[in-house]
């Protein structure tokens, strides 16, 4: 059963229920019991302990722990009694200095929660966050910009081109002001009395790392340190907007902090915001044979169904097995591709509007949003930056290519056009690989085309989020912002169902949830860090307990008006166990070498050694694939071998002419395959070739 009684009383949710059931058909291998959220799921800190185990996390429920006199329980407008929460999931802030994680101190100032009941039965939890903490910093160290009226707008992005468009008419990846070839625009008043060459307005990219609050040396890598000097060459530790004296780099135009995944955060504001989270932990049962058998089953379908209200915050996270997943993107803008390889240009196919910094109100309160027609450049590969380049300190030099937009050539329009919905399932409706026509659905619907991505791993909100943080999603796509109330697609406080695809993962990487072992064995999940001592129940660095069942964290943050979270369920399909290694066949790629460096138009020579480690003679082939620094894929013809006897080794030779422009390096991967060889641990090797110009 997918939906509890609460939803059976509401026509909208009932329609969603029926649509979902229709979409999944009758051949569902496993449906977990429904988990109904309640105050018992509320976490108090990073130790993984919930209110069910520690009654001091929430005050005044059952009278066990009284609330402070100045912070009593309150009756929500929804009719639910909300009780104050005491947790570690917030920050103490100091203007111009930083933020410190909170401790459990009995002040109960981190938010409010209460059970939602129907006929005496708990059917969910009502959650309201405490006010978001703010602290001032000297611009441009901040990530929000604040005006004299007390309002603020987000001034932070993971994408350099988005920041650049907010601050300058210069375009590193040209699409709007500049010509596609990079010739910068000259702007002028209508009568020509004033003019300006945008070539003179690049940002100051000489970002200096602060040490003790003072500029010390230039930031040249976005690889974050794990420990001092590790990995080799790293310069800064990740900074979660907590320290304004160290681990942040600064120029006269913007600042850079690093996330723990290596993404940069560009900021140009004067304040930081640190929300108080309410975090919940839910445990959903997995198939019993996954936990009792030594077999490792292949998961072919895995969806998490969550019933809740539309929230007011696009960052209310769903963290299955404590995983984050930026590869789950929802529906992105549609485009056509002109050219290929490092000459490829993506152009939009839908006339639309940007919802970015150009959306500025006039003196009379009107808005003049930027229209971008069909044919607007979304990706300009010829203008992409070389991630291995070492730019100088002159403003005319390009920035270091820290962010994916600079490396891939993605323009501001790619990230800020409102031809998107991050909270839909996305399908490509056009089989032509040169035309990416994305259509969306609230629920899985394979009839729409080839699946591209499920929704973001978030509770469904009313706003786009990311580089459109404060803009609501319109009902009529690509209508001109701002949007009238009747043109809002997702109304805050409306019951809805979010269904995310748990098998979404980065292309070319293996999701830990693609086989049953990744669900039941925490040691098979390389993407989480266990901080408890050996022999103790595993708890991650984010405070999530890890068991042999499905462990889910839900973060509610920044929702000062209460929202509701009802229940969750897993829908899984899986096949027989992952085949065990065939002990009769095992070929190994024992050596792989490629020319270390060649000049443009010279030949890259490669040699591969393959050995037969088992008694039976074997036949197979070797494939070599290269990826340039611009992301261009190079597939070389397969190289077959036959009747390789036990203990023998064969050497195979390949070559490639370095004729792709703007290429400074190629990463090669050689792979050997043979029928019956299921030991993949020794089948691949890598090499790198640098291309001199």
HELIX and SHEET records of a PDB file:
HELIX    1   1 UNK A    5  UNK A    8  1                                   4    
HELIX    2   2 UNK A   11  UNK A   24  1                                  14    
HELIX    3   3 UNK A   39  UNK A   41  5                                   3    
HELIX    4   4 UNK A   61  UNK A   63  5                                   3    
HELIX    5   5 UNK A  160  UNK A  167  1                                   8    
HELIX    6   6 UNK A  198  UNK A  200  5                                   3    
HELIX    7   7 UNK A  288  UNK A  292  1                                   5    
HELIX    8   8 UNK A  341  UNK A  343  5                                   3    
HELIX    9   9 UNK A  381  UNK A  383  5                                   3    
HELIX   10  10 UNK A  404  UNK A  408  1                                   5    
HELIX   11  11 UNK A  412  UNK A  416  1                                   5    
HELIX   12  12 UNK A  446  UNK A  448  5                                   3    
HELIX   13  13 UNK A  485  UNK A  487  5                                   3    
HELIX   14  14 UNK A  517  UNK A  520  1                                   4    
HELIX   15  15 UNK A  522  UNK A  524  5                                   3    
HELIX   16  16 UNK A  680  UNK A  682  5                                   3    
SHEET    1   A 3 UNK A  30  UNK A  31  0                                        
SHEET    2   A 3 UNK A 563  UNK A 577 -1                                        
SHEET    3   A 3 UNK A  35  UNK A  36 -1                                        
SHEET    1   B 6 UNK A  30  UNK A  31  0                                        
SHEET    2   B 6 UNK A 563  UNK A 577 -1                                        
SHEET    3   B 6 UNK A 121  UNK A 129 -1                                        
SHEET    4   B 6 UNK A 111  UNK A 118 -1                                        
SHEET    5   B 6 UNK A  81  UNK A  84 -1                                        
SHEET    6   B 6 UNK A  74  UNK A  75 -1                                        
SHEET    1   C 4 UNK A  30  UNK A  31  0                                        
SHEET    2   C 4 UNK A 563  UNK A 577 -1                                        
SHEET    3   C 4 UNK A 297  UNK A 309 -1                                        
SHEET    4   C 4 UNK A 495  UNK A 501 -1                                        
SHEET    1   D 2 UNK A  91  UNK A  94  0                                        
SHEET    2   D 2 UNK A  98  UNK A 101 -1                                        
SHEET    1   E 2 UNK A 133  UNK A 136  0                                        
SHEET    2   E 2 UNK A 271  UNK A 274 -1                                        
SHEET    1   F 2 UNK A 144  UNK A 146  0                                        
SHEET    2   F 2 UNK A 152  UNK A 154 -1                                        
SHEET    1   G 6 UNK A 156  UNK A 157  0                                        
SHEET    2   G 6 UNK A 264  UNK A 267 -1                                        
SHEET    3   G 6 UNK A 255  UNK A 258 -1                                        
SHEET    4   G 6 UNK A 249  UNK A 250 -1                                        
SHEET    5   G 6 UNK A 208  UNK A 211 -1                                        
SHEET    6   G 6 UNK A 214  UNK A 218 -1                                        
SHEET    1   H 2 UNK A 186  UNK A 188  0                                        
SHEET    2   H 2 UNK A 195  UNK A 197 -1                                        
SHEET    1   I 3 UNK A 277  UNK A 284  0                                        
SHEET    2   I 3 UNK A 550  UNK A 557 -1                                        
SHEET    3   I 3 UNK A 318  UNK A 320 -1                                        
SHEET    1   J 4 UNK A 377  UNK A 380  0                                        
SHEET    2   J 4 UNK A 345  UNK A 348 -1                                        
SHEET    3   J 4 UNK A 335  UNK A 338 -1                                        
SHEET    4   J 4 UNK A 435  UNK A 436 -1                                        
SHEET    1   K 2 UNK A 352  UNK A 353  0                                        
SHEET    2   K 2 UNK A 371  UNK A 372 -1                                        
SHEET    1   L 3 UNK A 438  UNK A 441  0                                        
SHEET    2   L 3 UNK A 425  UNK A 428 -1                                        
SHEET    3   L 3 UNK A 450  UNK A 453 -1                                        
SHEET    1   M 2 UNK A 463  UNK A 465  0                                        
SHEET    2   M 2 UNK A 468  UNK A 472 -1                                        
SHEET    1   N 3 UNK A 587  UNK A 594  0                                        
SHEET    2   N 3 UNK A 603  UNK A 612 -1                                        
SHEET    3   N 3 UNK A 649  UNK A 657 -1                                        
SHEET    1   O 5 UNK A 597  UNK A 599  0                                        
SHEET    2   O 5 UNK A 684  UNK A 692  1                                        
SHEET    3   O 5 UNK A 665  UNK A 674 -1                                        
SHEET    4   O 5 UNK A 618  UNK A 628 -1                                        
SHEET    5   O 5 UNK A 633  UNK A 635 -1                                        
SHEET    1   P 5 UNK A 597  UNK A 599  0                                        
SHEET    2   P 5 UNK A 684  UNK A 692  1                                        
SHEET    3   P 5 UNK A 665  UNK A 674 -1                                        
SHEET    4   P 5 UNK A 618  UNK A 628 -1                                        
SHEET    5   P 5 UNK A 639  UNK A 644 -1                                        
END                                                                             
